[in-house]
Amino acid sequence: MINYLFKEQNWQSQLNDLITEPLELIQALDLSEEQLLNGALLASQEFKLRVPRAFVAKMQPRDPLDPLLLQVLPHHLELEDHPEFITDPLGEEAATQLPGVLHKYRSRFLLTLTGACAVHCRYCFRRHFPYQDNLPKDHDWQSIASHIHSHPEINEIILSGGDPLTLSDRKLSLWIDRIETIGQIKILRIHTRVPIVIPNRLNEHLLSRLKNSRLHIILVIHCNHPNELDDFTQATLLEVKQMGITLLNQAVLLKGVNDSVDVLSKLSYKLFDAGVLPYYLHVLDKVKGAQHFDVPDIDAQHLYTDLLAHLPGYLVPKLVREIAGEPNKTPISF
Ligand code: SF4
């Protein structure tokens, strides 16, 4: 019944009706207020709780360890300092060349059009990123276009965020129009978690714009646990795939959420059922406030060895780490 209502509700009203108060989230899941240990409310002030109700509907009521809940509920451990966990673990502030442009890799760069997300993931490596100083305005397009022309090796733009699918269809379309005018750009990749937390963002208008683009469109969704893929989400993604749009998934390996072979195998099979190929499994970026999600490398390696033995190769995501200054993601070696 709850999911039926979300199917009917327009994505923008869902985005305007997020749960932002920890107490409301706890009550919606019929959990005791004691789940909010000292410090959780303070952690929420530092990085605000944001979660769509459609995502909350995928959580198990009365389960304080629900793997979806753990990803969004502020935790007092976020306030603890740890020398290895810092505010900009990937050195992104130094890699920003122009407003919105993060050019780290040779043939492609990230274009950040918004700092807004539909959901705040507590492990997010950009949770401290100063978006307000880095978003491109319309008049910045000429400089961005010149940057592309002066790098003929660039053939791909990655819309990232924040989450680009929180933008209106009109604004998104405007930026796609601009990118399409540059002949050397062949591929547009969109990194987004919105299809998982508000699946009906993938509406007809957006999909038709993507389908009719001259660019090869790749939608890289971000799904960490099989419970995030209910029937409606899977059916929606499958429709996107059937329109000829490439769908990939990147997940983050998170302690207490998906650090088991059983969970990761189920995730790969459910993604495949929805027309999505598992692309990356990232080890956690060491961002301040996320240390309680860290899976030690040795455990990640054992887990990955088991995963290789459980799944056909095409369903095994690449286990990688991002290292500041490196020209590509670094595969975790054994
Ligand atoms: S949706 Fe992506 S960018 Fe936004 S908080 Fe989650 S991980 Fe970070």
Residues whose N, C-alpha, C, O or C-beta is under 5 A from the ligand:
A	BS01	SF4	C117 V119 H120 C121 C124 G161 G162 R193
